[in-house]
Amino acid sequence: MRVLLPTPLAGYTAHRREVQAEGATLDELLRDLDSRHPGIRFRIVDEQDAIRPHIKIFVNRILAPSIRLALAPADEVLVVAALSGG
């Protein structure tokens, strides 16, 4: 399925902001994404398998509550990283 990534994570994907990954749940999709682009999952999910506070994940434009969310093959996943600075 189609996964859209923010610019800060594109360094893990050879600077591509749109990639493909597979999975029946968001967790499986993130694990598949990490197998294709090592290190990216840790930037999205913490050690307790929770979505990091500065990351939001949308599936078909609806905010995903957790990585346990079920997915369908035609879903589109959008990962958004919060901006900060001063």
C-alpha positions in Angstrom: 0.0 0.0 0.0 1.0 3.6 -0.4 2.8 5.3 2.5 3.5 9.0 2.5 6.3 10.3 4.7 7.4 13.7 6.0 10.6 15.2 4.8 12.5 14.5 8.1 12.0 10.7 7.5 12.9 10.7 3.8 16.6 10.2 4.7 15.7 6.6 5.5 14.1 6.1 2.1 16.7 7.5 -0.3 14.8 10.8 -0.1 11.5 9.4 -1.4 8.5 10.7 0.4 6.2 8.1 -1.1 7.0 4.4 -0.6 5.2 1.0 -0.6 4.8 -1.3 2.4 2.4 -4.2 3.3 0.6 -5.3 6.4 -2.8 -6.3 7.8 -2.3 -3.9 10.7 -0.4 -0.6 11.1 2.1 -2.4 13.2 2.8 -5.0 10.4 3.0 -2.2 7.9 5.6 -0.3 10.0 7.6 -3.5 10.5 7.6 -4.1 6.7 8.5 -0.5 6.1 11.5 -1.0 8.5 12.6 -4.1 6.8 12.7 -2.1 3.5 14.2 1.0 5.1 16.1 0.1 8.3 15.7 2.4 11.3 12.6 4.2 10.2 10.2 2.4 12.5 12.1 3.6 15.6 11.5 7.2 14.5 7.8 6.6 14.4 7.1 4.2 17.3 8.7 4.1 20.7 10.0 1.2 22.8 6.5 0.6 24.2 5.1 0.2 20.6 3.2 3.6 21.0 3.2 6.2 18.3 5.7 8.9 19.3 4.1 12.1 20.6 5.4 14.3 17.8 4.1 11.8 15.1 0.6 11.5 13.8 -0.5 8.7 11.4 -3.5 9.0 9.2 -5.1 6.1 7.4 -7.4 7.3 4.6 -7.3 10.8 6.2 -8.5 9.5 9.6 -6.2 9.7 12.6 -4.9 6.3 13.7 -5.4 5.8 17.4 -2.6 3.1 17.7 -0.5 0.7 15.7 -3.0 -2.0 16.3 -5.3 -0.5 13.7 -6.4 -3.0 11.0 -5.6 -2.0 7.4 -6.9 -3.0 4.0 -4.7 -3.3 0.8 -6.2 -0.2 -0.8 -5.6 2.0 2.3 -3.3 5.1 2.1 -1.1 5.8 5.1 0.2 9.3 5.8 2.8 9.9 8.5 3.1 13.5 9.8 5.8 14.9 12.0 5.2 18.0 14.1 7.3 21.0 13.5 9.0 22.7 16.4 11.5 25.5 16.8 11.9 28.9 18.2 
